[in-house]
Amino acid sequence: MSDVLAQLQRVLEERRHADPQSSYVASLHAKGLNKILEKVGEESVETLLAAKDAERSGDTSELVYETADLWFHSLVMLSHLGLSHEAVLAELARRFNMSGLDEKASRQVDS
Ligand SMILES: N=c1c2ncn([C@@H]3O[C@H](COP(=O)(O)OP(=O)(O)OP(=O)(O)O)[C@@H](O)[C@H]3O)c2ncn1[C@@H]1O[C@H](COP(=O)(O)O)[C@@H](O)[C@H]1O
């Protein structure tokens, strides 16, 4: 499973130059950043609503589905701007062993 993101990244890169008529990802690239951001926003809201439903019902299947949509559209956004999931994974790795509370406190001292 760990190379799912790498495989998807390769497809997303190929789609940057593909025919928009033949590919959903290519059609998003062709429509431009605002359309991609609109989809990221839509999928964010759908994920929030699915999380509330999951808490209420105990059924998490819709939450997994919507989170996959959100991750997918976020990856399209990064790809559109010449970035990949690797930049995000590197940032998460950089944060290993860094308490979120300590990180927040260090920002408050800086500002
Ligand atoms: N993982 C995905 C993936 N997840 C979600 N989606 C699409 O994202 C869209 C989600 O938007 P909505 O739920 O809002 O559905 P919609 O109403 O059809 O969307 P809009 O018309 O409002 O834009 C749907 O069209 C889904 O099919 C995806 N489309 C593609 N991929 C991956 O990207 C690869 C390349 O896809 P193509 O570019 O289509 O070949 C595929 O092989 C997959 O691996």
The ligand as an SDF file (V2000), in Angstrom:
LIG
                    3D

 44 47  0  0  0  0  0  0  0  0999 V2000
   -8.3720    8.6040   -7.4870 N   0  0  0  0  0  0  0  0  0  0  0  0
   -9.0080    9.1600   -8.3710 C   0  0  0  0  0  0  0  0  0  0  0  0
  -10.2570    9.8090   -8.1070 C   0  0  0  0  0  0  0  0  0  0  0  0
  -10.9390    9.9880   -6.9530 N   0  0  0  0  0  0  0  0  0  0  0  0
  -12.0270   10.7020   -7.2840 C   0  0  0  0  0  0  0  0  0  0  0  0
  -12.0620   10.9670   -8.6170 N   0  0  0  0  0  0  0  0  0  0  0  0
  -13.0690   11.6890   -9.3840 C   0  0  0  0  0  0  0  0  0  0  0  0
  -13.2890   12.9260   -8.7490 O   0  0  0  0  0  0  0  0  0  0  0  0
  -14.5970   13.3600   -9.0160 C   0  0  0  0  0  0  0  0  0  0  0  0
  -15.2110   13.7310   -7.6770 C   0  0  0  0  0  0  0  0  0  0  0  0
  -16.0370   14.7690   -7.8950 O   0  0  0  0  0  0  0  0  0  0  0  0
  -17.5280   14.7210   -7.3780 P   0  0  0  0  0  0  0  0  0  0  0  0
  -17.7150   13.6820   -6.3260 O   0  0  0  0  0  0  0  0  0  0  0  0
  -17.8430   16.1100   -7.0120 O   0  0  0  0  0  0  0  0  0  0  0  0
  -18.2710   14.2180   -8.6950 O   0  0  0  0  0  0  0  0  0  0  0  0
  -18.7210   15.0290   -9.9420 P   0  0  0  0  0  0  0  0  0  0  0  0
  -20.0830   15.5630   -9.6510 O   0  0  0  0  0  0  0  0  0  0  0  0
  -18.6120   14.0480  -11.0870 O   0  0  0  0  0  0  0  0  0  0  0  0
  -17.6770   16.2160  -10.1400 O   0  0  0  0  0  0  0  0  0  0  0  0
  -17.8780   17.6350  -10.8470 P   0  0  0  0  0  0  0  0  0  0  0  0
  -18.5790   17.4010  -12.1750 O   0  0  0  0  0  0  0  0  0  0  0  0
  -18.6680   18.4980   -9.8940 O   0  0  0  0  0  0  0  0  0  0  0  0
  -16.4750   18.1670  -11.0270 O   0  0  0  0  0  0  0  0  0  0  0  0
  -15.3410   12.2030   -9.6910 C   0  0  0  0  0  0  0  0  0  0  0  0
  -15.4000   12.4320  -11.0830 O   0  0  0  0  0  0  0  0  0  0  0  0
  -14.4280   11.0130   -9.3790 C   0  0  0  0  0  0  0  0  0  0  0  0
  -14.4820    9.9980  -10.3770 O   0  0  0  0  0  0  0  0  0  0  0  0
  -10.9530   10.4350   -9.1590 C   0  0  0  0  0  0  0  0  0  0  0  0
  -10.4890   10.4370  -10.4450 N   0  0  0  0  0  0  0  0  0  0  0  0
   -9.2960    9.8180  -10.6990 C   0  0  0  0  0  0  0  0  0  0  0  0
   -8.5510    9.1980   -9.7070 N   0  0  0  0  0  0  0  0  0  0  0  0
   -7.2290    8.6000  -10.0130 C   0  0  0  0  0  0  0  0  0  0  0  0
   -6.6400    9.3510  -11.0520 O   0  0  0  0  0  0  0  0  0  0  0  0
   -6.3150    8.4830  -12.1300 C   0  0  0  0  0  0  0  0  0  0  0  0
   -6.4460    9.2570  -13.4310 C   0  0  0  0  0  0  0  0  0  0  0  0
   -7.7990    9.5530  -13.6810 O   0  0  0  0  0  0  0  0  0  0  0  0
   -8.2090   10.1500  -15.1250 P   0  0  0  0  0  0  0  0  0  0  0  0
   -7.5200   11.4310  -15.2400 O   0  0  0  0  0  0  0  0  0  0  0  0
   -9.7120   10.3050  -15.0960 O   0  0  0  0  0  0  0  0  0  0  0  0
   -7.7680    9.1260  -16.1240 O   0  0  0  0  0  0  0  0  0  0  0  0
   -7.2830    7.3000  -12.0160 C   0  0  0  0  0  0  0  0  0  0  0  0
   -6.7490    6.1550  -12.6140 O   0  0  0  0  0  0  0  0  0  0  0  0
   -7.3560    7.1450  -10.5120 C   0  0  0  0  0  0  0  0  0  0  0  0
   -6.2220    6.4250  -10.0350 O   0  0  0  0  0  0  0  0  0  0  0  0
  1  2  2  0
  2  3  1  0
  2 31  1  0
  3  4  1  0
  3 28  2  0
  4  5  2  0
  5  6  1  0
  6  7  1  0
  6 28  1  0
  7  8  1  0
  7 26  1  0
  8  9  1  0
  9 10  1  0
  9 24  1  0
 10 11  1  0
 11 12  1  0
 12 13  2  0
 12 14  1  0
 12 15  1  0
 15 16  1  0
 16 17  2  0
 16 18  1  0
 16 19  1  0
 19 20  1  0
 20 21  2  0
 20 22  1  0
 20 23  1  0
 24 25  1  0
 24 26  1  0
 26 27  1  0
 28 29  1  0
 29 30  2  0
 30 31  1  0
 31 32  1  0
 32 33  1  0
 32 43  1  0
 33 34  1  0
 34 35  1  0
 34 41  1  0
 35 36  1  0
 36 37  1  0
 37 38  2  0
 37 39  1  0
 37 40  1  0
 41 42  1  0
 41 43  1  0
 43 44  1  0
M  END
$$$$
